[in-house]
Amino acid sequence: MGSTFNGLVGLIILALDIWAILNVIKSSSEVGIKVLWILLIALLPVLGLVIWAIAGPRGNVRI
């Protein structure tokens, strides 16, 4: 049961990372900044996701 839970958590983190990377790509930031954010999210999946959620560029979000 523990490995099933760990696998589910891993899939959720992967899905959130893909979502964050897509939002970075859609953002209006410069290409260099986008590349740095994508590398941060890809190399540090959990920490990069948290940092992106706090300070990262957003895509075209309607408020």
N, C-alpha and C positions, 0 to 999 in steps of 0.2 A: 504494500500500500504506500509506503514511503517513496518508492521510486516513481509510482504513478503520479503522486502529488508533485514531486520535483519536476517531472516531465511536463506537467500542466503549467507549472510556474514558468518553466523555461519557454514554453510556447507563448504564454501571455507576454513575457518580456520581449520575445522576438517580434510578436505582432505590434507591440507598442513602439519598438525601435524602428520597424518598417514605417509605421504611421508617422513617427517623428521625422524620419529622413524624407518622406514624401512632403511633409509640411515645410521642411527646409528648402527643398527643391522648388516649391511653389512660391516661396517668399521673394520679396523684391530686393534682397541683399545682393551684394557683389558676388561674383563667382568664387573668388578666393575665400571669402567668409563662408560661403556655402560648403566649400570643400573642407574647410577646417571643422565645421560643425558635423558634417557627415563622418569625417574621420573620428572625431571625439565620440560620437554615438556608436559607431561601429566597433571601435577598439575598447571602449569602456561601456558596455551595454547598459548597466544599471545606473552607474554614476553619471555617464554621459546623458542618459535620459532625464535624470533629475536636474542636472545643470541646464539642459536645453529647456525643460519645463519652466525654470525660473528666469533664465536670461536669454534664451535663444530666439532667433528670428521666426516669425509666424508667416504662414501662407496668407492668402486672401481671406481673412476672417471678417465676417459681418457682425457688427455689434448692435 
